[in-house]
Amino acid sequence: MTENKRQKIVVIGTGYVGLPAALLLARAGHEVVGVDINENIVHAINEGVLHIREEQLQAIMNEPAVRVNLKAQSSPCEADVFLIAVPTPLDHRKKVAEMKYVIDATESLLPHLRSGNLVILESTVPPLTCREVMTPILERTGLKVGLDIYLAHCPERILPGDVFYEIVHNDRIIGGADPEARRRAKAVYASFVEGNLYETDDVTAELCKLMENTYRDVNIALANEFAAVAERLGIDAQVAIGLANKHPRVNILSPGIGVGGHCIPIDPWFIKEVDPANSRLIFTSRLINDEMPGRVASKIRRAVRAIPAPKIVAIGAAYKANTEDVRESPAIEIVRLLREDGCSVDHYDPLVAGYQYPSLTEICAGADCLAILVAHEVATKDLDANRGEIERAMRHPIILRFGD
Ligand SMILES: NC(=O)c1ccc[n+]([C@@H]2O[C@H](COP(=O)([O-])OP(=O)(O)OC[C@H]3O[C@@H](n4cnc5c(N)ncnc54)[C@H](O)[C@@H]3O)[C@@H](O)[C@H]2O)c1
């Protein structure tokens, strides 16, 4: 990198999204300051230790140039570019975005803001956040957005577990209200992204990110609805969906036990928040998917209703197969509902710390029902290979498989 392209970049919020960006920017030759209110994270970064589980990123952290270019501290300082990647969780009661972190982070950079600065928001937010939430805060300094300082929304699309590949190779949306914001933000990402960089305005970028996850949510809801209809008709939903997908322009997703993770069950609410009248399908889909744990819990209860004081073994706590991530996990909700109803449930997951077990045969000894809630490969292989033995170990050999 030539010296005139080297910029000082302050990354506010160095979690799953901010830290990989900080590492890649440091590797590209920028002077990067990671800022986090969590002192443990600040300490870990300065020690060269990655606090997120991403092997390839640890290797980048270990590169000498990165160690020189990346420092961490607990509050912002002057810079050319400020990149904000703080959480935007859902307020679960009101079903709206919790904007406190974005507001705090924006306010925290005000004392350091000067003419010519670029502020990039990477957090997933309801549309109009840049214009209606961030711009008024930034303009408290007397600097005008679009004239003195520049604001862009560049949402992140990374899949945890493969962050290094995705942050470099995914195409990205560069959203800025004015051409100068877009030009400057694009230059920042061009220093480490190999995917295409698509320029647009900030509101389009905000909605675009939400549309991506809402598309998945609505299509999963449709698959869940098809599965319910198939069950009512007494036919196998998977077979029907498999055959329907033989149509050249049809691709029905898989039905399941509900939708989890930190994006898909949350982001659709941010669209409804700004335009409820036009979000009826989105809202209904959210309700359909949120009802799934209750439906699955009823199915399990029905399967054991003739057995006095049944003992249920549930496998799967993660929000999807073959991951250890339990955020917004429908499987955990199913077990909670069953226990709330007085059922005795032993809950295990081969991949999640605190939920691990020796073998299905051992934990199913004396059980009345084995419910596979999350089809982790290691669990389904164990079941397929040892089904006879598992059934013999159980008091009643009731085996229910969900999420295959
Ligand atoms: N994790 C993902 O895969 C992913 C993917 C796409 C988009 N997103 C979005 O990116 C944003 C960040 O998500 P994440 O997963 O990185 O969250 P995270 O919780 O892993 O990291 C956020 C960090 O911000 C810090 N923080 C909070 N307030 C702060 C402040 N005022 N100043 C400095 N630091 C502050 C927290 O201590 C934390 O370390 C969210 O809006 C999320 O929806 C996440």
The ligand as a MOL file (V3000), in Angstrom:
LIG
                    3D

  0  0  0     0  0            999 V3000
M  V30 BEGIN CTAB
M  V30 COUNTS 44 48 0 0 0
M  V30 BEGIN ATOM
M  V30 1 N -21.9900 -12.0030 13.8240 0
M  V30 2 C -22.3720 -12.0480 12.5530 0
M  V30 3 O -22.1710 -13.0500 11.8900 0
M  V30 4 C -23.0500 -10.8630 11.8850 0
M  V30 5 C -23.2620 -10.9280 10.5080 0
M  V30 6 C -23.8180 -9.8350 9.8860 0
M  V30 7 C -24.1850 -8.7230 10.6170 0
M  V30 8 N -23.9930 -8.6850 11.9780 0 CHG=1
M  V30 9 C -24.3570 -7.4560 12.6940 0
M  V30 10 O -23.1560 -6.7870 13.0820 0
M  V30 11 C -23.3590 -6.0910 14.3170 0
M  V30 12 C -22.3270 -6.5500 15.3360 0
M  V30 13 O -22.5360 -7.9250 15.5910 0
M  V30 14 P -21.4330 -8.8460 16.2750 0
M  V30 15 O -21.8610 -10.2540 16.0440 0
M  V30 16 O -20.0800 -8.4030 15.8770 0 CHG=-1
M  V30 17 O -21.6560 -8.4740 17.8160 0
M  V30 18 P -20.6660 -8.8250 19.0150 0
M  V30 19 O -21.4930 -8.8110 20.2330 0
M  V30 20 O -19.8380 -10.0330 18.6860 0
M  V30 21 O -19.6430 -7.5910 19.0490 0
M  V30 22 C -20.0180 -6.2790 19.3090 0
M  V30 23 C -18.9610 -5.6290 20.1830 0
M  V30 24 O -19.2900 -4.2550 20.3710 0
M  V30 25 C -18.8900 -3.8810 21.6680 0
M  V30 26 N -19.5740 -2.6340 22.0150 0
M  V30 27 C -20.8590 -2.4430 22.3460 0
M  V30 28 N -21.1050 -1.1230 22.5260 0
M  V30 29 C -19.9430 -0.4880 22.2960 0
M  V30 30 C -19.5560 0.8740 22.3140 0
M  V30 31 N -20.4360 1.8510 22.5840 0
M  V30 32 N -18.2780 1.1820 22.0510 0
M  V30 33 C -17.3730 0.2100 21.7680 0
M  V30 34 N -17.6850 -1.1000 21.7400 0
M  V30 35 C -18.9560 -1.4370 21.9850 0
M  V30 36 C -19.2350 -5.0890 22.5160 0
M  V30 37 O -18.5100 -5.0960 23.7260 0
M  V30 38 C -18.8540 -6.2360 21.5800 0
M  V30 39 O -17.5320 -6.6840 21.7930 0
M  V30 40 C -24.8030 -6.3750 14.7170 0
M  V30 41 O -25.6080 -5.3470 14.2320 0
M  V30 42 C -25.1160 -7.6690 13.9890 0
M  V30 43 O -26.5020 -7.8260 13.7430 0
M  V30 44 C -23.4130 -9.7370 12.6280 0
M  V30 END ATOM
M  V30 BEGIN BOND
M  V30 1 1 1 2
M  V30 2 2 2 3
M  V30 3 1 2 4
M  V30 4 1 4 5
M  V30 5 2 4 44
M  V30 6 2 5 6
M  V30 7 1 6 7
M  V30 8 2 7 8
M  V30 9 1 8 9
M  V30 10 1 8 44
M  V30 11 1 9 10
M  V30 12 1 9 42
M  V30 13 1 10 11
M  V30 14 1 11 12
M  V30 15 1 11 40
M  V30 16 1 12 13
M  V30 17 1 13 14
M  V30 18 2 14 15
M  V30 19 1 14 16
M  V30 20 1 14 17
M  V30 21 1 17 18
M  V30 22 2 18 19
M  V30 23 1 18 20
M  V30 24 1 18 21
M  V30 25 1 21 22
M  V30 26 1 22 23
M  V30 27 1 23 24
M  V30 28 1 23 38
M  V30 29 1 24 25
M  V30 30 1 25 26
M  V30 31 1 25 36
M  V30 32 1 26 27
M  V30 33 1 26 35
M  V30 34 2 27 28
M  V30 35 1 28 29
M  V30 36 1 29 30
M  V30 37 2 29 35
M  V30 38 1 30 31
M  V30 39 2 30 32
M  V30 40 1 32 33
M  V30 41 2 33 34
M  V30 42 1 34 35
M  V30 43 1 36 37
M  V30 44 1 36 38
M  V30 45 1 38 39
M  V30 46 1 40 41
M  V30 47 1 40 42
M  V30 48 1 42 43
M  V30 END BOND
M  V30 END CTAB
M  END
